[in-house]
Amino acid sequence: MSNAKVLPLVDARVEPCCPPLTERPLTAEEAARTAAMFKALGDPVRLRLFSLVASHEGGEACVCDISDVGVSQPTVSHHLKKLKEAGLLASERRGTWVYYRVEPSVLAALGHVLGRVTA
């Protein structure tokens, strides 16, 4: 018997955290929330881990599949914790392994904040 848990489908219509930067100035709360996400992604190892999870087949990755990023396992765990604290990743323990997935609408929200540049 498998311990695998079926994850719920995410609603792609989840509202982004903030308006595009070109739409109006961010409030202090919006700026703090958005800065925390970009700060977490500002570290090359974290950005690489986030990319590994986001691009992994099935939209989630076991920590055992993404830990080879040139730093020790405790450092990988630290960086994954920071990504979770910033609201960029969610995790689920399955037996002895932890699986990570990108939080619903995070990629869309980050792209939405940056807005579209028109030439």
C-alpha positions in Angstrom: 0.0 0.0 0.0 1.3 3.4 -0.9 1.7 6.4 1.4 1.2 8.8 -1.6 -1.3 11.5 -1.0 -3.2 13.0 -4.0 -2.6 16.8 -4.0 -5.6 19.0 -4.8 -5.8 20.8 -8.1 -4.9 24.5 -7.8 -7.2 27.3 -8.9 -5.3 29.3 -11.5 -7.6 32.2 -10.9 -6.0 33.0 -7.5 -5.5 36.8 -7.3 -1.9 38.0 -7.4 -0.6 39.7 -4.3 -0.1 43.1 -5.9 -0.8 45.2 -9.0 1.8 45.6 -11.7 4.4 48.2 -10.7 3.4 50.3 -13.7 -0.2 50.5 -12.5 0.1 52.3 -9.2 2.6 52.6 -6.3 2.5 49.7 -4.0 1.3 50.1 -0.4 3.7 49.5 2.4 2.2 46.0 3.0 2.3 45.1 -0.7 5.9 46.2 -1.0 6.9 44.2 2.1 5.2 41.0 0.9 6.7 41.4 -2.6 10.1 42.3 -1.3 10.2 39.1 0.8 9.6 37.0 -2.2 12.2 38.7 -4.3 14.7 38.7 -1.4 14.3 34.9 -1.1 14.9 34.6 -4.8 17.9 36.9 -4.7 20.2 34.2 -3.6 21.6 32.1 -6.5 21.2 28.8 -4.6 17.6 29.6 -3.7 16.8 30.7 -7.2 18.2 27.4 -8.5 16.2 25.4 -6.0 13.1 27.3 -6.9 13.7 26.7 -10.6 14.3 23.0 -10.0 11.0 22.6 -8.1 9.0 24.7 -10.6 10.3 22.9 -13.6 10.3 19.4 -12.2 8.0 16.9 -13.9 4.6 16.9 -12.2 5.1 20.3 -10.6 6.7 18.9 -7.4 10.0 17.5 -6.5 11.4 15.3 -3.7 14.2 16.9 -1.8 16.3 13.9 -2.8 16.0 15.0 -6.5 17.0 18.6 -6.0 19.7 18.6 -3.4 22.7 18.5 -5.7 23.2 22.3 -6.1 26.8 22.5 -4.9 26.1 23.0 -1.2 25.7 20.7 1.8 22.3 19.1 2.7 21.8 21.3 5.8 22.4 24.4 3.6 19.8 23.1 1.1 17.3 22.6 3.9 18.0 26.2 5.1 17.4 27.6 1.7 14.2 25.6 1.2 13.0 26.8 4.6 13.6 30.4 3.5 11.7 29.8 0.2 8.8 28.4 2.3 8.8 31.3 4.7 8.6 33.7 1.7 5.5 31.9 0.5 7.1 30.6 -2.6 7.1 26.9 -1.8 4.8 24.4 0.0 6.0 21.1 1.3 4.6 17.7 2.3 6.4 14.9 4.1 5.9 11.4 2.7 7.6 8.8 4.7 11.2 9.9 5.1 11.2 12.4 2.2 9.8 15.9 1.8 8.3 16.9 -1.5 8.2 20.6 -2.5 5.9 22.4 -5.0 5.5 26.0 -6.1 2.7 27.6 -4.2 -0.4 28.3 -6.4 -0.2 31.3 -8.6 3.3 32.3 -7.4 4.9 32.4 -10.8 1.9 34.3 -12.3 1.9 36.7 -9.3 5.6 37.5 -9.6 5.2 38.1 -13.4 2.1 40.2 -12.8 3.9 42.5 -10.3 6.6 43.1 -12.9 4.0 44.0 -15.4 4.3 44.0 -19.2 6.7 46.4 -20.8 5.5 47.9 -24.1 8.0 49.0 -26.5 
